[in-house]
Amino acid sequence: MKSTMRLIGIIAIAAIIGFTMAACGDDDDKLPPAGDGSISSFPLTGDVYIYDHIDDFKKYNGSEIDLSYVFLHEEDEDGYYDHYLVQLSDFGTGTWEVKVTNSGLSLRLGTPSNEHLENASLSPFSATGGLALFGAIQYFLDSNDDYQLTWRNPYANASIGFVYANKNGNVSGKYQEYCEFCEIYHIIIINWDLKQGWNTVIGAETWSENSDTLTLVTGKPGNNFLWILRDYSSYYNQVLPNMAISSTNTTTADNVQSKKCEIRRRFLFKN
């Protein structure tokens, strides 16, 4: 089986799209400029805001929360995925800390071990030879998957991902696929100018009558990006008991985790 950090990074592109992509061959196509997203030092700090409802945020003033967990998606031989919560420290050495208190955030990312790095030369995107990546990490979770922390601009549909690179290099490309069901093109544009170590990638999604475009470029977030903490626990408590348990899952823990994933997807689009 193969375990991967399938979030918003280059490693996730094929899984996100779900079927074959074709190159955009227009001569006028240009990649957006890649900025400097290198992180010079840790910890990253800042105020943390609780999400109440649409466009309603207030500073977090609760007890300490450990958010040093992420989802690991494990693929079996038939191409199916199970979802597991994994502590960040399992991926390498150094200090891995994502802690929220009433004073704000303290975030430190260590060094991923070589076994968890993925070759960046993933067709159809081009990459610097020998470049290997870890990530990208788009959100951080607590051990019960009740809380989710993201760094995003809530008013522009843009969010930050963290990518580790084993050396300086570039990943770039622009590709699309046509969805016959929804009759639009899904387009992904990538331009990453990566420095050795950790980098921030800005992801933004835009729509038009004929297309849905996800643009991912390296860069540093501005002041309009907020650390946003979402509490799903009360919503889980309302919905989870009423959801049927799938017979395809092997354990109750797997069942609950799968249902939490489904609930969170619903909640993200809940006004």
Wavefront OBJ file of the C-alpha trace (Angstrom):
o trace
v 0.000 0.000 0.000
v 1.094 3.560 -0.598
v 0.661 6.329 1.964
v 0.701 9.921 0.779
v -0.045 13.414 2.032
v -2.805 14.013 -0.502
v -3.872 17.579 0.214
v -3.444 20.572 -2.144
v 0.104 19.899 -3.350
v 1.534 18.713 -6.626
v 1.340 15.143 -5.298
v -2.438 15.552 -4.971
v -3.213 16.899 -8.436
v -4.092 13.621 -10.136
v -6.272 12.517 -7.218
v -8.101 15.845 -6.957
v -9.039 15.838 -10.625
v -9.883 12.149 -10.696
v -9.453 11.553 -14.418
v -7.120 12.276 -17.318
v -6.033 15.856 -17.937
v -5.067 17.387 -21.269
v -2.606 20.210 -21.772
v -3.860 23.697 -22.528
v -2.192 24.383 -25.836
v -3.122 28.033 -26.376
v -0.129 30.231 -27.169
v -1.616 33.021 -25.041
v -1.572 30.918 -21.876
v 0.812 32.419 -19.353
v 1.605 31.261 -15.852
v 1.050 33.742 -13.030
v 4.314 34.931 -11.470
v 5.745 32.846 -8.651
v 6.677 34.753 -5.521
v 9.019 33.948 -2.671
v 7.176 31.720 -0.237
v 10.196 30.561 1.753
v 9.812 30.438 5.530
v 12.985 31.756 7.120
v 12.291 30.720 10.699
v 9.791 29.212 13.119
v 7.607 29.576 15.095
v 4.893 31.209 13.063
v 2.617 33.175 15.358
v -0.561 35.219 15.075
v -4.065 35.780 16.345
v -6.516 32.929 15.841
v -10.145 33.535 14.951
v -13.145 31.315 15.592
v -15.578 30.862 12.710
v -19.170 31.347 13.873
v -21.151 31.706 10.662
v -20.594 33.271 7.262
v -18.402 36.394 7.512
v -18.504 36.313 11.312
v -15.182 35.861 13.149
v -13.990 36.563 16.666
v -10.648 36.025 18.396
v -10.215 32.670 20.071
v -10.265 32.941 23.859
v -10.545 29.327 24.982
v -8.281 26.632 26.407
v -5.153 25.273 24.719
v -5.671 22.995 21.691
v -3.041 20.717 20.164
v -3.544 20.759 16.366
v -0.452 18.804 15.351
v -2.366 16.189 13.315
v -3.111 15.812 9.606
v -4.970 13.360 7.407
v -3.063 10.514 5.828
v -4.823 8.851 2.903
v -3.791 5.241 2.420
v -4.329 3.627 -0.964
v -4.906 -0.109 -1.225
v -4.158 -2.343 -4.201
v -7.611 -1.684 -5.662
v -7.160 2.091 -5.622
v -9.477 2.780 -2.676
v -8.546 5.172 0.132
v -8.891 5.064 3.899
v -8.391 8.186 6.005
v -6.239 8.242 9.127
v -5.253 10.944 11.575
v -1.463 11.036 11.908
v 0.664 13.200 14.201
v 3.052 15.440 12.266
v 6.051 14.306 14.326
v 5.682 10.829 12.755
v 6.907 12.264 9.446
v 10.384 13.379 10.491
v 12.725 14.939 13.000
v 12.885 18.225 14.853
v 10.057 20.127 16.496
v 6.550 19.753 15.095
v 4.118 21.921 17.051
v 0.771 23.470 16.199
v -0.665 24.952 19.363
v -3.549 27.378 19.820
v -4.122 29.212 23.115
v -5.993 32.340 24.146
v -2.749 34.190 23.298
v -2.761 32.991 19.677
v -0.901 30.460 17.535
v 2.522 28.869 17.813
v 3.445 26.735 14.767
v 6.709 24.883 14.164
v 7.393 22.371 11.390
v 10.326 19.972 11.557
v 12.263 18.208 8.803
v 10.485 15.392 6.908
v 12.477 12.197 6.523
v 13.481 11.092 3.023
v 11.004 8.200 3.029
v 8.136 10.703 3.117
v 9.371 12.876 0.239
v 7.700 12.491 -3.170
v 9.350 13.047 -6.550
v 8.063 16.382 -7.889
v 8.369 15.274 -11.525
v 4.759 14.173 -11.702
v 3.390 14.305 -15.246
v 1.863 16.417 -16.690
v 3.639 19.114 -14.664
v 7.317 19.926 -15.155
v 9.772 20.122 -12.275
v 13.449 20.668 -11.583
v 15.334 17.371 -11.766
v 15.836 15.704 -8.405
v 13.322 17.949 -6.657
v 11.366 16.081 -3.969
v 8.486 17.455 -1.901
v 6.506 16.862 1.255
v 2.967 18.181 1.494
v 1.292 20.335 0.882
v -0.340 20.757 4.301
v -3.472 22.851 3.985
v -5.050 22.368 7.397
v -4.181 21.120 10.888
v -6.394 18.955 13.123
v -6.682 17.882 16.744
v -6.458 14.221 17.756
v -10.258 13.782 17.649
v -10.769 15.614 14.352
v -13.098 18.052 16.125
v -11.118 21.193 15.303
v -9.579 22.376 12.037
v -7.076 25.217 11.645
v -6.466 26.933 8.298
v -4.620 30.056 7.169
v -6.816 31.745 4.609
v -8.477 34.842 3.239
v -12.139 34.169 4.038
v -13.360 36.894 1.694
v -11.434 35.861 -1.438
v -11.667 32.037 -1.437
v -7.883 31.767 -1.013
v -5.886 29.619 1.408
v -2.299 28.768 2.320
v -0.557 25.426 2.012
v 2.849 24.421 3.397
v 5.297 22.600 1.100
v 8.721 21.244 2.024
v 11.383 21.007 -0.721
v 14.636 19.049 -0.483
v 16.407 21.732 -2.575
v 15.766 24.907 -4.552
v 13.635 24.214 -7.622
v 10.546 24.945 -9.668
v 7.296 23.112 -10.374
v 5.046 24.575 -13.059
v 2.360 23.830 -15.595
v -1.139 24.604 -16.784
v -3.558 21.821 -17.599
v -7.265 21.252 -17.919
v -9.968 18.628 -18.247
v -13.513 18.963 -19.474
v -16.370 17.807 -17.278
v -19.176 16.619 -19.520
v -21.618 16.402 -16.631
v -21.216 20.040 -15.548
v -20.162 21.266 -19.017
v -17.194 23.308 -17.834
v -13.407 23.030 -17.864
v -11.610 22.301 -14.602
v -8.210 24.027 -14.814
v -5.203 23.784 -12.521
v -2.360 26.303 -12.794
v 0.841 25.799 -10.822
v 3.949 27.957 -10.571
v 6.126 27.190 -7.564
v 9.538 28.790 -7.060
v 10.603 26.687 -4.095
v 13.506 27.220 -1.743
v 15.083 24.402 0.232
v 13.023 23.916 3.382
v 9.454 25.007 4.048
v 7.510 27.273 1.677
v 4.016 28.765 1.629
v 1.813 28.242 -1.419
v -1.224 30.443 -2.054
v -4.192 28.622 -3.543
v -7.119 30.519 -5.036
v -10.165 29.312 -6.950
v -12.038 31.370 -9.531
v -15.075 30.614 -11.665
v -16.405 31.759 -15.005
v -19.281 30.621 -17.180
v -17.101 27.976 -18.809
v -14.424 27.107 -16.262
v -13.421 26.477 -12.673
v -9.761 27.416 -12.145
v -7.499 26.551 -9.211
v -4.285 28.605 -9.166
v -1.398 27.603 -6.884
v 1.640 29.900 -6.640
v 4.409 30.345 -4.099
v 4.196 33.555 -2.122
v 3.800 35.113 1.295
v 0.270 35.759 2.594
v -0.776 39.326 3.259
v -2.571 40.783 6.273
v -5.929 39.739 4.811
v -5.091 36.086 5.565
v -6.363 34.954 8.966
v -5.680 31.894 11.096
v -9.186 30.438 11.338
v -10.236 27.725 13.781
v -13.419 25.791 13.102
v -15.161 23.721 15.747
v -17.074 20.814 14.223
v -17.760 18.939 17.447
v -21.276 20.262 18.080
v -22.232 19.571 14.485
v -20.795 16.043 14.724
v -22.855 15.422 17.850
v -26.025 16.468 16.040
v -25.497 14.547 12.814
v -23.203 11.574 13.490
v -25.690 9.455 15.507
v -28.193 9.645 12.653
v -25.794 8.534 9.908
v -25.807 4.914 8.779
v -22.678 2.861 9.363
v -21.171 1.442 6.189
v -20.629 -2.319 6.147
v -17.513 -1.838 4.010
v -15.565 -0.358 6.932
v -13.734 -2.763 9.202
v -13.866 -0.992 12.569
v -16.052 1.446 14.434
v -13.136 3.897 14.494
v -12.895 3.749 10.692
v -16.645 4.277 10.485
v -16.625 7.351 12.688
v -13.644 8.882 10.897
v -15.235 8.338 7.497
v -18.496 9.885 8.683
v -16.667 12.861 10.182
v -15.021 13.473 6.795
v -18.433 13.444 5.141
v -19.973 15.716 7.781
v -17.141 18.223 7.454
v -17.548 18.380 3.689
v -21.235 19.150 4.192
v -20.533 21.695 6.905
v -18.041 23.607 4.774
v -20.862 24.508 2.396
v -23.449 25.043 5.124
v -24.632 28.674 5.506
l 1 2 3 4 5 6 7 8 9 10 11 12 13 14 15 16 17 18 19 20 21 22 23 24 25 26 27 28 29 30 31 32 33 34 35 36 37 38 39 40 41 42 43 44 45 46 47 48 49 50 51 52 53 54 55 56 57 58 59 60 61 62 63 64 65 66 67 68 69 70 71 72 73 74 75 76 77 78 79 80 81 82 83 84 85 86 87 88 89 90 91 92 93 94 95 96 97 98 99 100 101 102 103 104 105 106 107 108 109 110 111 112 113 114 115 116 117 118 119 120 121 122 123 124 125 126 127 128 129 130 131 132 133 134 135 136 137 138 139 140 141 142 143 144 145 146 147 148 149 150 151 152 153 154 155 156 157 158 159 160 161 162 163 164 165 166 167 168 169 170 171 172 173 174 175 176 177 178 179 180 181 182 183 184 185 186 187 188 189 190 191 192 193 194 195 196 197 198 199 200 201 202 203 204 205 206 207 208 209 210 211 212 213 214 215 216 217 218 219 220 221 222 223 224 225 226 227 228 229 230 231 232 233 234 235 236 237 238 239 240 241 242 243 244 245 246 247 248 249 250 251 252 253 254 255 256 257 258 259 260 261 262 263 264 265 266 267 268 269 270 271
